[in-house]
Amino acid sequence: MIMTERAVPPRVVAAERVASEAGFKKSCVPEVGRLLALAAASKPYGVVAESGTGSGVGTAWLHSGLGAGARLVTVERDEELARRAAGVFADDDRVSVLTGDWRLLERYAPFDVFFCDGGGKRDDPEKVVELLAPGGLLLLDDFTPSPHWPPRFEGEVDELRLFYLTHPTLDATEVLTTPTSSVVVAARRT
């Protein structure tokens, strides 16, 4: 079977252009983006959230899977990046781009999909879990794959990853997205 490159959604291209113009270098990679689109598509009437909008690349991937009855709310603490990202979604009232601390998302919870790419992931992981609806999906990227159990990073037990993988209200696994990166994907038990 011959694999061909899949088309990149137009809003992803627009958000990548925003990243380039702003000099933003931490955008979501396509391998994670496709996973985000899949997660959003699995909840066609859901509330989808993202912490850490950046230039909107991850937001655009989430948007590419967004159902007609779904809503997407994302927050970015950098005012200029948030403003630029909001421009990518200005014509879609299902999308809200907030400026400020990740805790602004709390008023929109519970979430059916939560891509926690910015605040919360490290500073208040228990609150991140609490923001999920029963059956809600949590995606956390930027992990380095570890062949060990418990998982390790730079020779030490990766306590953050271990928290999410063993949390009593989550069913979680780690998915390799590139040879050097992985995503923790979790569902909140009902």
Kinemage of the C-alpha trace (Angstrom):
@kinemage 1
@onewidth
@group {chain A} dominant
@subgroup {mainchain}
@vectorlist {calphas} color= white
{ca met a 1} P 0.000 0.000 0.000
{ca ile a 2} L 1.350 3.391 -0.969
{ca met a 3} L 0.752 6.186 1.534
{ca thr a 4} L 0.210 9.648 0.146
{ca glu a 5} L 0.442 12.856 2.090
{ca arg a 6} L -2.944 13.968 3.354
{ca ala a 7} L -4.062 17.486 2.693
{ca val a 8} L -3.474 19.947 5.495
{ca pro a 9} L -6.678 21.797 6.446
{ca pro a 10} L -6.739 25.430 5.211
{ca arg a 11} L -7.012 26.908 8.716
{ca val a 12} L -3.935 24.933 9.769
{ca val a 13} L -2.067 26.513 6.857
{ca ala a 14} L -3.347 29.952 7.924
{ca ala a 15} L -2.296 29.370 11.558
{ca glu a 16} L 1.128 28.138 10.424
{ca arg a 17} L 1.488 31.385 8.466
{ca val a 18} L 0.615 33.330 11.645
{ca ala a 19} L 3.290 31.342 13.532
{ca ser a 20} L 5.881 32.135 10.877
{ca glu a 21} L 5.015 35.851 10.847
{ca ala a 22} L 5.104 36.003 14.664
{ca gly a 23} L 8.317 33.985 14.959
{ca phe a 24} L 6.452 31.392 17.047
{ca lys a 25} L 8.354 28.080 16.991
{ca lys a 26} L 6.309 25.814 19.302
{ca ser a 27} L 3.388 24.913 17.063
{ca cys a 28} L 1.640 21.572 17.068
{ca val a 29} L 3.221 19.016 14.702
{ca pro a 30} L 0.987 17.352 12.069
{ca glu a 31} L 1.193 13.954 13.777
{ca val a 32} L -0.349 15.426 16.926
{ca gly a 33} L -2.685 17.593 14.862
{ca arg a 34} L -4.282 14.603 13.188
{ca leu a 35} L -4.834 13.057 16.622
{ca leu a 36} L -6.500 16.298 17.767
{ca ala a 37} L -8.800 16.304 14.730
{ca leu a 38} L -9.779 12.707 15.476
{ca ala a 39} L -10.505 13.512 19.141
{ca ala a 40} L -12.671 16.520 18.227
{ca ala a 41} L -14.526 14.499 15.580
{ca ser a 42} L -15.362 11.851 18.200
{ca lys a 43} L -17.470 14.405 20.115
{ca pro a 44} L -19.642 16.061 17.395
{ca tyr a 45} L -21.769 17.963 19.943
{ca gly a 46} L -19.062 18.400 22.540
{ca val a 47} L -17.255 21.195 24.251
{ca val a 48} L -13.648 21.136 23.080
{ca ala a 49} L -10.969 23.096 24.936
{ca glu a 50} L -7.318 23.944 24.507
{ca ser a 51} L -4.881 25.468 26.927
{ca gly a 52} L -2.028 27.185 25.078
{ca thr a 53} L -3.369 28.479 21.758
{ca gly a 54} L -0.028 29.772 20.542
{ca ser a 55} L -0.582 30.884 16.945
{ca gly a 56} L -3.608 28.612 16.586
{ca val a 57} L -2.120 25.587 14.809
{ca gly a 58} L -3.402 23.056 17.352
{ca thr a 59} L -6.665 24.993 17.475
{ca ala a 60} L -6.968 24.677 13.709
{ca trp a 61} L -6.400 20.927 13.876
{ca leu a 62} L -9.096 20.651 16.562
{ca his a 63} L -11.334 22.832 14.389
{ca ser a 64} L -10.829 20.510 11.408
{ca gly a 65} L -12.600 17.747 13.337
{ca leu a 66} L -15.169 19.981 15.028
{ca gly a 67} L -18.782 18.903 14.565
{ca ala a 68} L -21.488 21.357 13.549
{ca gly a 69} L -22.948 21.156 17.068
{ca ala a 70} L -19.657 21.464 18.929
{ca arg a 71} L -17.933 24.453 20.534
{ca leu a 72} L -14.202 25.134 20.803
{ca val a 73} L -12.664 27.411 23.411
{ca thr a 74} L -8.946 28.064 23.639
{ca val a 75} L -6.817 30.329 25.785
{ca glu a 76} L -3.447 31.984 25.210
{ca arg a 77} L -1.667 34.227 27.704
{ca asp a 78} L 0.316 36.139 25.038
{ca glu a 79} L -2.051 38.916 23.899
{ca glu a 80} L -0.502 39.374 20.456
{ca leu a 81} L -0.532 35.646 19.661
{ca ala a 82} L -4.115 35.337 20.899
{ca arg a 83} L -5.191 38.262 18.732
{ca arg a 84} L -3.517 36.791 15.657
{ca ala a 85} L -4.920 33.318 16.300
{ca ala a 86} L -8.417 34.734 16.808
{ca gly a 87} L -8.201 36.196 13.309
{ca val a 88} L -7.884 32.683 11.854
{ca phe a 89} L -11.296 31.778 13.335
{ca ala a 90} L -13.064 35.166 13.120
{ca asp a 91} L -15.717 33.792 10.741
{ca asp a 92} L -16.725 30.818 12.933
{ca asp a 93} L -18.812 31.608 16.005
{ca arg a 94} L -18.259 28.081 17.380
{ca val a 95} L -14.689 29.132 18.261
{ca ser a 96} L -13.691 31.425 21.141
{ca val a 97} L -10.087 32.538 21.598
{ca leu a 98} L -9.505 33.898 25.091
{ca thr a 99} L -6.544 35.919 26.307
{ca gly a 100} L -5.169 35.219 29.756
{ca asp a 101} L -4.429 32.465 32.236
{ca trp a 102} L -5.502 28.901 31.445
{ca arg a 103} L -7.922 28.976 34.397
{ca leu a 104} L -10.245 31.131 32.278
{ca leu a 105} L -11.294 27.814 30.746
{ca glu a 106} L -12.955 26.708 34.001
{ca arg a 107} L -16.138 28.661 33.224
{ca tyr a 108} L -16.634 26.589 30.029
{ca ala a 109} L -16.115 23.176 31.650
{ca pro a 110} L -16.805 20.306 31.680
{ca phe a 111} L -14.933 19.384 28.511
{ca asp a 112} L -15.567 16.502 26.155
{ca val a 113} L -12.089 17.005 24.671
{ca phe a 114} L -9.281 18.910 26.379
{ca phe a 115} L -5.941 19.470 24.653
{ca cys a 116} L -3.866 20.695 27.570
{ca asp a 117} L -0.823 22.070 25.803
{ca gly a 118} L -0.170 25.123 27.959
{ca gly a 119} L -1.046 26.018 31.526
{ca gly a 120} L -2.442 23.427 33.861
{ca lys a 121} L -0.597 20.385 32.597
{ca arg a 122} L 2.255 20.880 35.065
{ca asp a 123} L 1.033 23.458 37.573
{ca asp a 124} L -2.356 21.922 38.489
{ca pro a 125} L -2.802 18.466 36.961
{ca glu a 126} L -5.621 17.531 39.357
{ca lys a 127} L -7.652 20.539 38.178
{ca val a 128} L -7.027 19.497 34.565
{ca val a 129} L -8.608 16.109 35.294
{ca glu a 130} L -11.526 17.752 37.135
{ca leu a 131} L -12.362 19.844 34.051
{ca leu a 132} L -13.147 16.717 32.017
{ca ala a 133} L -16.718 15.553 31.537
{ca pro a 134} L -17.387 11.865 32.196
{ca gly a 135} L -16.103 10.133 29.062
{ca gly a 136} L -14.114 13.256 28.171
{ca leu a 137} L -10.796 12.885 26.371
{ca leu a 138} L -7.578 14.489 27.585
{ca leu a 139} L -4.581 14.918 25.283
{ca leu a 140} L -1.162 15.981 26.576
{ca asp a 141} L 1.730 16.221 24.136
{ca asp a 142} L 5.443 16.995 24.239
{ca phe a 143} L 6.518 13.866 26.096
{ca thr a 144} L 9.704 11.974 25.271
{ca pro a 145} L 9.008 8.263 24.773
{ca ser a 146} L 10.284 5.997 27.532
{ca pro a 147} L 10.689 2.218 27.250
{ca his a 148} L 10.720 1.953 31.065
{ca trp a 149} L 8.049 1.544 33.702
{ca pro a 150} L 7.618 3.747 35.484
{ca pro a 151} L 8.356 6.160 32.621
{ca arg a 152} L 11.582 8.106 32.861
{ca phe a 153} L 12.822 11.391 31.526
{ca glu a 154} L 16.492 12.389 31.737
{ca gly a 155} L 17.179 9.401 34.012
{ca glu a 156} L 14.510 10.266 36.597
{ca val a 157} L 10.996 8.936 37.057
{ca asp a 158} L 8.685 11.211 35.073
{ca glu a 159} L 6.258 12.030 37.873
{ca leu a 160} L 4.035 14.200 35.678
{ca arg a 161} L 3.498 11.520 33.048
{ca leu a 162} L 3.057 8.919 35.789
{ca phe a 163} L 0.349 11.093 37.395
{ca tyr a 164} L -1.779 11.059 34.246
{ca leu a 165} L -1.088 7.438 33.297
{ca thr a 166} L -2.068 6.117 36.739
{ca his a 167} L -4.764 8.586 37.820
{ca pro a 168} L -7.659 6.643 39.392
{ca thr a 169} L -10.372 8.387 37.344
{ca leu a 170} L -8.594 8.079 33.997
{ca asp a 171} L -8.049 5.290 31.519
{ca ala a 172} L -4.825 6.425 29.880
{ca thr a 173} L -2.161 5.343 27.453
{ca glu a 174} L 0.827 6.868 25.727
{ca val a 175} L 0.838 7.112 21.933
{ca leu a 176} L 4.038 7.499 19.928
{ca thr a 177} L 3.523 10.380 17.483
{ca thr a 178} L 7.057 10.643 16.085
{ca pro a 179} L 10.186 8.626 16.894
{ca thr a 180} L 11.091 11.259 19.521
{ca ser a 181} L 7.723 12.399 20.873
{ca ser a 182} L 4.584 10.985 22.417
{ca val a 183} L 1.157 12.037 23.616
{ca val a 184} L -0.676 10.856 26.713
{ca val a 185} L -4.309 10.188 25.768
{ca ala a 186} L -6.790 9.628 28.574
{ca ala a 187} L -10.535 9.225 28.996
{ca arg a 188} L -12.313 10.147 32.209
{ca arg a 189} L -14.217 7.210 33.599
{ca thr a 190} L -17.982 7.563 33.781
